[in-house]
C-alpha cells in the first residue's frame, strides 16, 4: 500500500495533468477567447499581435519564424553542445499544442511613394513568441520555446510586452510557473529575463567538475518565474 505522502503526490500529478489537458483541449477560438478575449494584449503601440495555434500556421508563417531564429540565434546554437539541426528545430516548432503570437508593425498608408505611385507593402513582420502549456518535472507550466525580435524592433518595450502576454496566459491558466531556456553566452537575454523576475530553475542542468578540478558549465540554462 502506498504511503499517504506518495498518494498525495500522485493525486497532485493527476490534477496537474488534468489542468494542462483541459487547456490543450480548447479549440483555437476557445483558447483565444479565454486568454486574450477581454484583454488589450494583442495591441502594443503601432504593433498588432496575432494569436495562432500551430495548426493554423501557414507554411509562409512558419518559414518567416524559422528564418528569424536562424538570423538571431544560429551562432549560439552552433557554439553549444546542442549544435544546430534545422530539421529538428522545425519539428520542435511544429509540436502539438504550440501557440504563436506573431507581431507585425502597422505601416502608415501615407508613406507610399507618390513619385512611383506605389502602395505600401504588407505590415512589417517584427517578431514572435511561441509557448505551450505543458508539464515540466511534474509541474504545470507555460514553457516559452522561442522569443525573437528583428533588430529594428528591439528597444521599444515590445519584448517585455510579449513576455507579459505569456505570463498573463499562465496566470489565467493557473499554472505554477513560466519557464524558458537561454544560452549562457547570450548575456543580453539573460539580463532581460532576470529583470523580468526569472532565475535559474532548480532543474537546470548543473555544472560538471572535470579532471583537475575545472568546472564546466552547460551552454544553456533553464530559467523560471514562479507565479
N, C-alpha and C positions, 0 to 999 in steps of 0.2 A: 504494500500500500504506500503511495507517495506521501511524503511529509506535507503538512499544511503549507509550509513555505513554498515548496515545489509546486503544489497545486495552485496557489495564488499566482505564482509566476506564469504557469501555463495558461490560466484563465486570462491574465493580463495580456499575454501574447495573442490569444484568440481575439480578445477585444480590440487590440491594436490592428490586427489584420482585417477585422470587420470594418473599422473606421476607413481604412485605405480602400478596401474593396467597394464600399458604398460610394466613395468619391469617384473611383475609376470606372464605376458602372454608369455614371452620368453621361448622357448624350452631350455632344458639343454645345448644343443650345442650353441644356440644363447647367452645364459647367459654367458657361458664360454668365447666365442669369444669377447663379449662386455667388460667384466670386467677383463679378465685375458689373452686374446689372444695376446696382444702386450707387456705384462709385464714379468718381471722375478720374480714375487712374489711367484710362485709355487716352487721355489728352495730357500733353505737357508742353507749355509754351506753344511754339508753332510746329509741334510734332504730333503725329497720330500713331497710336498703338493699336495693332490688330491682333486679337487672340485667335490662334488656330490650333486645333488638335492635329496631331501628327498625321492622321488620316486625311485631313483637309489640306495638307501642304502640297502644293503643286511641285512638279519636278523643277520648275524655274525657281520657286521659293527656296527649295532645299539646296539647289546649286548656289544660289546667292548667299545663303547662310554658310555653306561649306567653304565657299571661296573666301569669305571674310575670316573664318577660322584659320585658313591657310595663311592669309595675309597678316594676321595679328599674332599667331601663336606657333607657326610652323617651326621656327628656330628653337623655341622652348621644348617642343616635343622631340625634335631631333637630338637635342642635348641631354635628354633624360634617358633613364633606363627603359622607359616605355617605348621610346622611338616613335616613329610616325608611320602609320599604316592607313592609307586613305580608305580602303575598303572597310576596315574595322571601324574607323571613325564614322563613316557614312551609315554603317549598320547600327552603331550606337545612337546616332541622331534619329534613326527611324524606329526606335524601340516603342513598343506599345505603351500607351498612356502618357507619352511625352507631350507637353504643352509648349507652344511657342508664342511669345509676344514679339511681333515684328514691328519695327519702328521706321517710320518714314517722315521726312520733313516736308511740310506743305510748301509748295512753290507758288509764289505770287504770280498770278496771271498777267500782272502789269509788267513783268520782267521780260516779256518776249521781245525779240529783235524786230523793231519796226522797219529797219532798213532791209531786212530779208523776209519780212512778213512771216516769221517762224513762230509757231505756237510753242509754249513751254513744254518741256518733257514731262513724263510722269513724275509724281512725287519722288523725291530722292531717298533711296534706302539708306538708313543711318546705322542700323544695328539690330540686335535681337538678344533675347534671353530665352533659354529653354529650361524647363523644370518638370519635375514629376513628383506626385505623391507616391511614397513607397515606404517599405520597411528597411531600416538600416540597423543592424545589431540589435534587433528586437524592438526598436523604437519606431513609432510612426513619425515620418519626417517629410518635409519637402526638400528634395535634392536639386540644387541648381547645377545642371550639367554644363551649360555654356552661358557666358555673357560677353558679348563683343560689340564694340562700337567702332565705326570708322574713325580714323584720326581726326577728320574735320569736324566731328560732332562730339569730341571729348571736351571736358572742362566747363560744360554748361549746366551740370547737375542732372543730366539725363541718366547716367549710370546709377546714381543714388535713387532716382525715381523708379527705375526698373527693379532695383533691389527692394525698395519699399513695396512695390506692387506684389512681388512674390511673397514678401513677408506678410502682407495683409492676407493673401490667399492662405498661408499657413495658419494664421490666427483664426481665420474663418473656418478652416478645416479642423481646428482643434488638435493639431499635431504638436509634438513636444519640442521640435527644433527645426531650423533650416540648416542645411549642410551644403558644402561645396568642396571642390578640390582646387588647389592653387599650387603652381610651381614655386619653389622656394626662391629661385633666382628672379622671379617677377616681383621685385620689391615694391613697385608702384601698386600692383594689385594687392599685395599683402597689406600695404599701408591703407589702402582703400577699404578693404574688408575689416581690418582692425578698427578703423574709425567708425564703422557701422556697428561695432559690437561683436564681431566674430573673433574667435580664438581657436587655437589648435584643439581639435577634438580628442577625447580620450582614446578613440580607436584609430587615430592617425598612426601610420607605420612608424615605429621607433627607430632611432639611430642604431647603427651596428658598431661594435668595437672590433677593430681589425687587429692583426698581429702587430705587436709593438705599441699597442695602446691607442692607436689613432682612431678617432671617431668619424664614421662616415654617415652622413645624413641622407635620407632618401631625397630624390629630386623634387618631390612634391609633398604637400601635407594636406590632410583633411581638416577643414575648419567648420565650426558650427556656431550657432547662436540659439540659445535656449529661449523659449517663449513662455 
